[in-house]
Each structure stands twice: as structure tokens, then as C-alpha cells.
Amino acid sequence: MSVEKSNHPAVTIVIPAKNEAENIRPLINEIKAAMEGQFDYELIYVDDGSTDQTFEILKAVRDEGFKKLTVIRHQQSVGQSFSVLNGVRHGKGDWVVVLDADGQNDPADIPGMLKAIQTAYAQDPMNVGIIGHRVNRRDDWVKRLSSKLANGFRNWMLKDGIPDVGCGLKAVRRDWYIRLPAFNHMHRYVPTLVQSLGGKMLVHPVNHRPRMAGTSNYGVWNRLWVGLVDVFGVRWLQMRAKRIVIQEILNDE
């Protein structure tokens, strides 16, 4: 599929999607409304082995003339973390915005988050990311309970100061994101991994909404189990990470 895009958009928005056919058009329309006239951007959808009409709908949106859209299709599912990472690697923007495909993240929050982090970055180049804080969660009690248990243990172990690491809406410098260690479920630990490399992550209050349509692939068991297992690996990375501070570079350019 041939793709036309600007050479260097300011922002790359990456959305990993698996069986989210009903949510694609409404979410894209909201992204257009939020971003047009605010930032030069590209939108990358990563279809992670969907078995519904996700790819067909994305292709139709692309064929209808939305040239800012790039569609990447995985033959089989590789998970949310590697889907996001694949989208980031194909992006051209200086900043990467990641959000979930289910419509619970509100695209109207993106411009405010980008302005906040770009201002902070201009003041201190180590301010390289920002993550949403869902002050009023709109999930059912099962999801809230599983997240509370997993996040409580994670916060006790990692102590990264992030109140809502499970929020899917975040913005990070692309050059930093691609430096992060790649492993399954790493998307849940982006703030911790950024901090381990010497970067800083801001926190920004965001809106949270009920899922637009469809069903979630996550429940109490996999959220809690994944959180308990992965946190030990992330703690290991924290303890062994090295922060390289460049004092000066001399060259002939």
C-alpha cells in the first residue's frame, strides 16, 4: 500500500488495535477534531492480528483520502507493547503520542498534553515525556480492582512516582522511546524505563470514558499476574541502568 505523508510531522500518534472495528471511525474523527490546526501530525494504526473488520475499515478510511493515516498490519498478534513499538519505529514525528483503540482515552486531551511537555522540554531537555492521570476512572469494578492490586505492588517495588501508570495516553520524545528496552508488556512501564535512562516524565490529568464498543482483552487474572511477574524484571533493569551524561562533543561540523 503506497503512503503519502509529510517529510517530518511534529507528532506521530500511534494506536495499537486488535478487533476494534466499531471504534475506528469515531476515534479517528475525534483525533482529527482535536489535532487539526493545532499540530502537524501523522496517525499510525497498528492492526495486531485482528480477526474482525479492523483492517478493512482502516483501509477504507485511508482510501477515502485521509492521507495522514498509515496502516500497519500484523499477520498474527504480537501484543500491545510490540505493536506500539512497531508504530513508533515507522513514525517520523519528534514526539510520539500513544493511546488505546477502545475510545476510553479522550483525544481532546492530546493538544494540552503536548503543549505542556514541549514547554517543559524547552526549559529542561530531560523532560522527555508525559503520561495521563485518569482522575475519574470509568471502568467496571473488576478492572479497577485488578489495576489497583497490580499498581499497588508495582509502586511499592519501583517507586517511580507515577500515580496512574496504566493510563494508555502518553507522549514521549520518539528518540527516547526507541531507546527503551523492548519486551512484552513494556508499554506498562514506559515512565519507569524513561526514568532509568535519566529522563523525566510529567503527569497530566486527563478525561476517561467508558469503552465505545466491543470488549476488553484484559481481566483480573492477566492484569494481576502480568504485573507481579514483569515488575521484577523492570526492577532488575532499574538497578542495572546507566545514565550517560555528555559534557561536551567536539567535531568538525
Contacts in CASP RR format, 6 or more apart in sequence:
PFRMAT RR
TARGET T0000
AUTHOR 0000-0000-0000
METHOD contacts of the structure
MODEL  1
MSVEKSNHPAVTIVIPAKNEAENIRPLINEIKAAMEGQFDYELIYVDDGS
TDQTFEILKAVRDEGFKKLTVIRHQQSVGQSFSVLNGVRHGKGDWVVVLD
ADGQNDPADIPGMLKAIQTAYAQDPMNVGIIGHRVNRRDDWVKRLSSKLA
NGFRNWMLKDGIPDVGCGLKAVRRDWYIRLPAFNHMHRYVPTLVQSLGGK
MLVHPVNHRPRMAGTSNYGVWNRLWVGLVDVFGVRWLQMRAKRIVIQEIL
NDE
1 59 0 8 1.000
1 62 0 8 1.000
1 71 0 8 1.000
3 67 0 8 1.000
3 70 0 8 1.000
4 67 0 8 1.000
5 42 0 8 1.000
5 67 0 8 1.000
5 68 0 8 1.000
5 70 0 8 1.000
5 92 0 8 1.000
6 40 0 8 1.000
6 42 0 8 1.000
6 92 0 8 1.000
7 92 0 8 1.000
8 92 0 8 1.000
8 93 0 8 1.000
8 94 0 8 1.000
9 40 0 8 1.000
9 41 0 8 1.000
9 42 0 8 1.000
9 92 0 8 1.000
9 93 0 8 1.000
10 39 0 8 1.000
10 40 0 8 1.000
10 41 0 8 1.000
10 93 0 8 1.000
10 94 0 8 1.000
10 95 0 8 1.000
11 35 0 8 1.000
11 39 0 8 1.000
11 40 0 8 1.000
11 41 0 8 1.000
11 42 0 8 1.000
11 93 0 8 1.000
11 94 0 8 1.000
11 95 0 8 1.000
11 96 0 8 1.000
11 97 0 8 1.000
11 114 0 8 1.000
11 171 0 8 1.000
12 41 0 8 1.000
12 42 0 8 1.000
12 44 0 8 1.000
12 87 0 8 1.000
12 88 0 8 1.000
12 91 0 8 1.000
12 92 0 8 1.000
12 93 0 8 1.000
12 95 0 8 1.000
12 96 0 8 1.000
12 97 0 8 1.000
12 174 0 8 1.000
13 31 0 8 1.000
13 35 0 8 1.000
13 41 0 8 1.000
13 42 0 8 1.000
13 43 0 8 1.000
13 44 0 8 1.000
13 96 0 8 1.000
13 97 0 8 1.000
13 98 0 8 1.000
13 99 0 8 1.000
13 110 0 8 1.000
14 44 0 8 1.000
14 46 0 8 1.000
14 84 0 8 1.000
14 87 0 8 1.000
14 88 0 8 1.000
14 91 0 8 1.000
14 96 0 8 1.000
14 97 0 8 1.000
14 98 0 8 1.000
15 27 0 8 1.000
15 43 0 8 1.000
15 44 0 8 1.000
15 45 0 8 1.000
15 46 0 8 1.000
15 98 0 8 1.000
15 99 0 8 1.000
15 100 0 8 1.000
15 101 0 8 1.000
16 46 0 8 1.000
16 48 0 8 1.000
16 79 0 8 1.000
16 80 0 8 1.000
16 83 0 8 1.000
16 84 0 8 1.000
16 100 0 8 1.000
16 101 0 8 1.000
17 23 0 8 1.000
17 24 0 8 1.000
17 45 0 8 1.000
17 46 0 8 1.000
17 47 0 8 1.000
17 48 0 8 1.000
17 50 0 8 1.000
17 54 0 8 1.000
17 58 0 8 1.000
17 101 0 8 1.000
18 47 0 8 1.000
18 48 0 8 1.000
18 49 0 8 1.000
18 50 0 8 1.000
18 54 0 8 1.000
18 77 0 8 1.000
18 79 0 8 1.000
18 83 0 8 1.000
18 101 0 8 1.000
18 217 0 8 1.000
19 50 0 8 1.000
19 51 0 8 1.000
19 52 0 8 1.000
19 54 0 8 1.000
19 214 0 8 1.000
20 50 0 8 1.000
20 52 0 8 1.000
20 54 0 8 1.000
20 101 0 8 1.000
20 102 0 8 1.000
20 214 0 8 1.000
21 50 0 8 1.000
21 52 0 8 1.000
21 53 0 8 1.000
21 54 0 8 1.000
21 56 0 8 1.000
21 57 0 8 1.000
22 212 0 8 1.000
22 213 0 8 1.000
22 214 0 8 1.000
23 101 0 8 1.000
23 102 0 8 1.000
23 103 0 8 1.000
23 211 0 8 1.000
23 212 0 8 1.000
23 213 0 8 1.000
23 214 0 8 1.000
24 45 0 8 1.000
24 54 0 8 1.000
24 57 0 8 1.000
24 58 0 8 1.000
24 61 0 8 1.000
24 101 0 8 1.000
25 57 0 8 1.000
25 61 0 8 1.000
26 103 0 8 1.000
26 212 0 8 1.000
27 101 0 8 1.000
27 103 0 8 1.000
27 107 0 8 1.000
27 212 0 8 1.000
28 43 0 8 1.000
28 61 0 8 1.000
28 66 0 8 1.000
28 69 0 8 1.000
30 106 0 8 1.000
30 107 0 8 1.000
30 108 0 8 1.000
31 43 0 8 1.000
31 107 0 8 1.000
31 110 0 8 1.000
33 107 0 8 1.000
33 108 0 8 1.000
34 107 0 8 1.000
34 108 0 8 1.000
34 110 0 8 1.000
34 111 0 8 1.000
35 41 0 8 1.000
35 107 0 8 1.000
35 110 0 8 1.000
35 111 0 8 1.000
38 111 0 8 1.000
38 114 0 8 1.000
39 111 0 8 1.000
39 114 0 8 1.000
41 68 0 8 1.000
42 68 0 8 1.000
42 69 0 8 1.000
42 70 0 8 1.000
42 91 0 8 1.000
42 92 0 8 1.000
42 93 0 8 1.000
43 68 0 8 1.000
43 69 0 8 1.000
43 70 0 8 1.000
44 69 0 8 1.000
44 70 0 8 1.000
44 71 0 8 1.000
44 72 0 8 1.000
44 87 0 8 1.000
44 90 0 8 1.000
44 91 0 8 1.000
45 58 0 8 1.000
45 69 0 8 1.000
45 70 0 8 1.000
45 71 0 8 1.000
45 72 0 8 1.000
45 101 0 8 1.000
46 72 0 8 1.000
46 74 0 8 1.000
46 83 0 8 1.000
46 84 0 8 1.000
46 86 0 8 1.000
46 87 0 8 1.000
47 54 0 8 1.000
47 55 0 8 1.000
47 58 0 8 1.000
47 71 0 8 1.000
47 72 0 8 1.000
47 73 0 8 1.000
47 74 0 8 1.000
48 74 0 8 1.000
48 77 0 8 1.000
48 78 0 8 1.000
48 79 0 8 1.000
48 80 0 8 1.000
48 83 0 8 1.000
49 73 0 8 1.000
49 74 0 8 1.000
49 75 0 8 1.000
49 76 0 8 1.000
49 77 0 8 1.000
55 71 0 8 1.000
55 73 0 8 1.000
58 69 0 8 1.000
58 71 0 8 1.000
59 71 0 8 1.000
61 69 0 8 1.000
62 69 0 8 1.000
62 71 0 8 1.000
70 90 0 8 1.000
70 91 0 8 1.000
72 86 0 8 1.000
72 87 0 8 1.000
72 90 0 8 1.000
74 83 0 8 1.000
74 86 0 8 1.000
78 86 0 8 1.000
79 184 0 8 1.000
80 185 0 8 1.000
80 187 0 8 1.000
81 182 0 8 1.000
81 183 0 8 1.000
81 184 0 8 1.000
81 185 0 8 1.000
81 186 0 8 1.000
81 187 0 8 1.000
81 188 0 8 1.000
82 182 0 8 1.000
82 184 0 8 1.000
84 98 0 8 1.000
84 187 0 8 1.000
85 177 0 8 1.000
85 178 0 8 1.000
85 182 0 8 1.000
85 186 0 8 1.000
88 96 0 8 1.000
88 98 0 8 1.000
88 174 0 8 1.000
88 177 0 8 1.000
88 178 0 8 1.000
89 178 0 8 1.000
91 174 0 8 1.000
93 174 0 8 1.000
94 173 0 8 1.000
94 174 0 8 1.000
94 175 0 8 1.000
95 114 0 8 1.000
95 117 0 8 1.000
95 118 0 8 1.000
95 171 0 8 1.000
95 172 0 8 1.000
95 173 0 8 1.000
95 174 0 8 1.000
96 171 0 8 1.000
96 172 0 8 1.000
96 173 0 8 1.000
96 174 0 8 1.000
96 177 0 8 1.000
97 110 0 8 1.000
97 113 0 8 1.000
97 114 0 8 1.000
97 169 0 8 1.000
97 170 0 8 1.000
97 171 0 8 1.000
98 168 0 8 1.000
98 169 0 8 1.000
98 170 0 8 1.000
98 171 0 8 1.000
98 172 0 8 1.000
98 187 0 8 1.000
99 105 0 8 1.000
99 107 0 8 1.000
99 110 0 8 1.000
99 168 0 8 1.000
99 169 0 8 1.000
100 168 0 8 1.000
100 169 0 8 1.000
102 211 0 8 1.000
102 212 0 8 1.000
102 214 0 8 1.000
102 216 0 8 1.000
103 209 0 8 1.000
103 211 0 8 1.000
103 212 0 8 1.000
104 138 0 8 1.000
104 139 0 8 1.000
104 208 0 8 1.000
104 209 0 8 1.000
104 210 0 8 1.000
104 211 0 8 1.000
104 212 0 8 1.000
105 167 0 8 1.000
105 168 0 8 1.000
105 169 0 8 1.000
105 206 0 8 1.000
105 208 0 8 1.000
105 209 0 8 1.000
106 169 0 8 1.000
106 206 0 8 1.000
106 207 0 8 1.000
106 208 0 8 1.000
106 209 0 8 1.000
108 207 0 8 1.000
109 132 0 8 1.000
109 169 0 8 1.000
109 204 0 8 1.000
109 206 0 8 1.000
109 207 0 8 1.000
110 169 0 8 1.000
110 171 0 8 1.000
112 204 0 8 1.000
113 130 0 8 1.000
113 132 0 8 1.000
113 169 0 8 1.000
113 171 0 8 1.000
113 204 0 8 1.000
113 206 0 8 1.000
114 171 0 8 1.000
116 130 0 8 1.000
116 202 0 8 1.000
116 204 0 8 1.000
117 127 0 8 1.000
117 128 0 8 1.000
117 129 0 8 1.000
117 130 0 8 1.000
117 171 0 8 1.000
117 202 0 8 1.000
120 127 0 8 1.000
120 130 0 8 1.000
120 202 0 8 1.000
121 127 0 8 1.000
121 128 0 8 1.000
121 129 0 8 1.000
121 173 0 8 1.000
124 200 0 8 1.000
126 198 0 8 1.000
126 199 0 8 1.000
126 200 0 8 1.000
127 199 0 8 1.000
127 200 0 8 1.000
127 202 0 8 1.000
128 172 0 8 1.000
128 173 0 8 1.000
128 176 0 8 1.000
128 194 0 8 1.000
128 199 0 8 1.000
128 200 0 8 1.000
128 201 0 8 1.000
129 170 0 8 1.000
129 171 0 8 1.000
129 172 0 8 1.000
129 173 0 8 1.000
129 176 0 8 1.000
129 194 0 8 1.000
129 199 0 8 1.000
129 200 0 8 1.000
129 201 0 8 1.000
129 202 0 8 1.000
130 170 0 8 1.000
130 171 0 8 1.000
130 172 0 8 1.000
130 201 0 8 1.000
130 202 0 8 1.000
130 203 0 8 1.000
130 204 0 8 1.000
131 162 0 8 1.000
131 164 0 8 1.000
131 165 0 8 1.000
131 167 0 8 1.000
131 168 0 8 1.000
131 169 0 8 1.000
131 170 0 8 1.000
131 190 0 8 1.000
131 191 0 8 1.000
131 201 0 8 1.000
131 202 0 8 1.000
131 203 0 8 1.000
131 204 0 8 1.000
132 164 0 8 1.000
132 167 0 8 1.000
132 168 0 8 1.000
132 169 0 8 1.000
132 170 0 8 1.000
132 203 0 8 1.000
132 204 0 8 1.000
132 205 0 8 1.000
132 206 0 8 1.000
133 163 0 8 1.000
133 164 0 8 1.000
133 167 0 8 1.000
133 203 0 8 1.000
133 204 0 8 1.000
133 205 0 8 1.000
133 206 0 8 1.000
134 164 0 8 1.000
134 167 0 8 1.000
134 206 0 8 1.000
134 207 0 8 1.000
134 208 0 8 1.000
135 205 0 8 1.000
135 206 0 8 1.000
135 208 0 8 1.000
136 208 0 8 1.000
137 144 0 8 1.000
137 208 0 8 1.000
138 208 0 8 1.000
138 209 0 8 1.000
138 210 0 8 1.000
139 147 0 8 1.000
139 208 0 8 1.000
142 219 0 8 1.000
142 220 0 8 1.000
143 216 0 8 1.000
143 218 0 8 1.000
143 219 0 8 1.000
143 223 0 8 1.000
145 220 0 8 1.000
146 218 0 8 1.000
146 219 0 8 1.000
146 220 0 8 1.000
146 221 0 8 1.000
146 223 0 8 1.000
146 224 0 8 1.000
147 166 0 8 1.000
147 223 0 8 1.000
149 224 0 8 1.000
150 223 0 8 1.000
150 224 0 8 1.000
150 226 0 8 1.000
150 227 0 8 1.000
150 228 0 8 1.000
151 164 0 8 1.000
151 165 0 8 1.000
151 166 0 8 1.000
153 227 0 8 1.000
153 228 0 8 1.000
153 231 0 8 1.000
154 165 0 8 1.000
154 227 0 8 1.000
154 231 0 8 1.000
155 161 0 8 1.000
155 162 0 8 1.000
157 231 0 8 1.000
157 232 0 8 1.000
157 235 0 8 1.000
158 189 0 8 1.000
158 192 0 8 1.000
158 231 0 8 1.000
158 234 0 8 1.000
158 235 0 8 1.000
158 238 0 8 1.000
160 191 0 8 1.000
160 192 0 8 1.000
160 195 0 8 1.000
160 201 0 8 1.000
162 191 0 8 1.000
162 192 0 8 1.000
162 201 0 8 1.000
162 203 0 8 1.000
163 203 0 8 1.000
164 203 0 8 1.000
165 188 0 8 1.000
165 189 0 8 1.000
165 191 0 8 1.000
165 192 0 8 1.000
166 188 0 8 1.000
167 206 0 8 1.000
168 187 0 8 1.000
169 206 0 8 1.000
170 190 0 8 1.000
170 191 0 8 1.000
172 190 0 8 1.000
172 194 0 8 1.000
176 194 0 8 1.000
176 197 0 8 1.000
176 199 0 8 1.000
177 190 0 8 1.000
179 197 0 8 1.000
180 186 0 8 1.000
180 190 0 8 1.000
180 193 0 8 1.000
180 194 0 8 1.000
180 197 0 8 1.000
181 193 0 8 1.000
181 237 0 8 1.000
183 230 0 8 1.000
185 226 0 8 1.000
185 227 0 8 1.000
185 230 0 8 1.000
186 193 0 8 1.000
188 226 0 8 1.000
188 227 0 8 1.000
188 230 0 8 1.000
189 230 0 8 1.000
189 234 0 8 1.000
190 201 0 8 1.000
191 201 0 8 1.000
192 234 0 8 1.000
192 238 0 8 1.000
193 234 0 8 1.000
193 237 0 8 1.000
194 200 0 8 1.000
194 201 0 8 1.000
195 201 0 8 1.000
196 237 0 8 1.000
196 238 0 8 1.000
196 241 0 8 1.000
196 243 0 8 1.000
197 241 0 8 1.000
197 243 0 8 1.000
198 243 0 8 1.000
END
